[in-house]
Amino acid sequence: MDTLLTNKTLIAAFIAFVLAQFLKIVINLLLNKELNIKSGFDTGGMPSSHTATVSAVTTCVFILHGAGSTLFAVTLILSIIVIYDAVGVRRAAGRHAKVLNEWSKILSESFEHGFKPEDLKTLLGHTYPQVFAGVVLGCTSGILVTFYL
């Protein structure tokens, strides 16, 4: 258990994730002038916590094991997949959910009984700036934890 609690890569990933989720609350507060704690538990938003987490892991592995290591290659490939998913697949799914929600409302207005629309979650993926902010946050977390912890 001690080894797990002193694992710099795991610590950096955890810090990056928690900080990204906390920043979502702060950014929401600054932009919308309302404290919405729920935004810290939602997917999507600024910055991308998925991207921050995998970037922290990849940065730590790079520093600790080098660019030529198999472990770095694996973490880099997995990070690329997660980031691609966050900006591509999940964002497209969010757009689809928005269209489906609109169609559900139209159908519910057409049928008096028997159809009760249930809104799908639309904020699933990330924009490029949200992903970029996640990369910066994750790399910074990885560097700081690796060198100063």
PyMOL commands that set and color helices and strands:
alter all, ss='L'
color gray80, all
select helices_A, chain A and resi 2-5+8-32+37-40+49-65+70-110+128-148
alter helices_A, ss='H'
color red, helices_A
deselect
rebuild
show_as cartoon
